[in-house]
Amino acid sequence: MATFDLIKAPIKEELIEFEKYFKAYMKSDVSLLNIITKYVLKTKGKQMRPMLVLLSAKLFGPVTKSSFYAASLIELMHTATLIHDDVVDESYERRGFLSVNALWRNKISVLVGDYLLAKGLLLAVDNSEFIFLRNVSDAVKEMSEGELLQIEKARKLDIREELYFNIIRKKTAVLIAACAVSGAQSAGAKDEDVQKMKAFGEAIGIAFQIKDDLFDYIDGNKTGKPAGNDIREKKITLPLIFALNKSSVAEKKQILKIISSKTPEKAQLKTVVDFVKSKGGFDYAVKRMEEFKQQSLDILNSFPENEARISLIEFVKYVTSREK
């Protein structure tokens, strides 16, 4: 499996520079905000999105100041949405650390998320980076629509494969596509190449989400979430959709009865997980993930070879083989 050291190699110095931009834009005159944002920085993840922006830029030319603005804007927006998500989901842990709402309660968490959103908007406006503002605003709009669409359909337990892909494109893929597009634009890529990077970002974003959904069917996965967690939250994902389509009316009725119950027991969740695996749902989802992985690789291979392209290929391999 690709390592992050290998992926980051062509942008090692640029990532250090990005950190300066990002930290500077999180600062406030309010001490409580600084305490919380310092904690957020300490508990941040792998920074896959800024890496994707910078690698996408370097695919077409040198990383510019605009590239750093784009990466900072996207990371600010992404961090804000994660903080808001934890409030909505009543989640008290993120990446092995207590979430912001667990430590400072919901009201402060929502306000911190709002602050980061506003800082991202101001970053773009202050530096006249309106094209990035458009990219990210479109992505956040679609992400909100995707989340609401998933909630609406989860209540009816009625999600077909076509709808599933629409939901994950909105929820996950559009922001990853915005990273690839903004990076390419920041380096002066041609419109034709920008559109290809958008298609690349959407393909790898969909593969990324399918991989996330597969973790729900792996006992002892390293994400920190127990197997069956999506089922408990009534999220109808690709492995389950396929299995239900391959089942008899009686089987479907039994499985949907478990999913619709208020608090499914551990044994019931295992029944659903075993059902999905026995019907080939897990294998089918892996197959579809590999198809989107190959789409993204085909797009990358249409560009001239350089260090950034090699790293982006390793990035794709990491996304689809990661264990958490």
C-alpha positions, 0 to 999 in steps of 0.5 A: 500500500502507498505510504503518505511519505511517498505521496507527499514527496513532491510537495513536502516543502509546499505542505510546510508552507500551507501549514503557515497559511492555514494556521494564520487564517484560524487566528482570532482576537477571542481567546476561547476561539484560539484555544479551540482552533489550536485543539482542532489543529492538534487533532487534524487528520491526514490533510488529504484534501490540501494534499490533493489541491497541491498535487493537482497544481503541481501536475500542471506547473509550480505551486502558486500563492493561489494554490495555498489559498485554495488549499486553505479555503477547502480545509477551512470549509471541510473542518467546519463541516466536520464540526457541524456534522459531529453536532448533528450526529451527536458524535463525541469522538473524532479520529480517536480524540474527543470532538469539539462538541464533547468538550465545549458543547453544541452551541460553541461547536456550531459557532466555531464551525460558523467562524471557520466557514466565514474565515474561508469566505473572507480568505477568498474575498480578501485575495480576490480568489472568486473562482475558488469561492465558486468551486467550494460554495457549489460543493458545500451546497451539494454536500448539504443536499446530499446529507438531507437526501440521505436522511429523507430516504433513510426514513423510508428505507427506499434507496436504489443504486442510482440514488445511492451514487447520487447521494455519495457524489453530493456528500463526498465526491464534489468536495474532492473534485473541488480540490482537484479542480482548484489545484489545476486552476491555481496552476493555470491549467487549460479548461479541457484539463480542468474538466478532466480533473473534475472527472478524476476528483468525482471518480476517486471521491466515489471510490473513497466513499464506497471504501468507507461504506465497506468498513461497516461490513468488516469486524475489527476494522480500524476506523473506530466504528463497530461493524454495523454502525451504518445499519444502526443509523439506517444508512442504506449503502451499496453492499446492502442495496445489492443484497436486498435486490438479490433477496426474496420478498420474505428475506427483504422483509426480515432485513428491513424489519431489523433495520427499521427497529429503533435500536437493533441488537448486536446479534441482529446487526450481525444477521444483516452483515452476514446476509449482505456478505452471503448475497455478494453485496460486499464483493459487488461494492468492491467491484464497483469501487475498483471500476471508479478507481480505474476511471480515475487512473485512466484520467491521470494516465492521459497526462504527461508523466511527472512527480505529481502524477506518480504521487496522484496515482499512489494517492488513488491506490491509498484511498482504495486500499486504506484500513481506516 
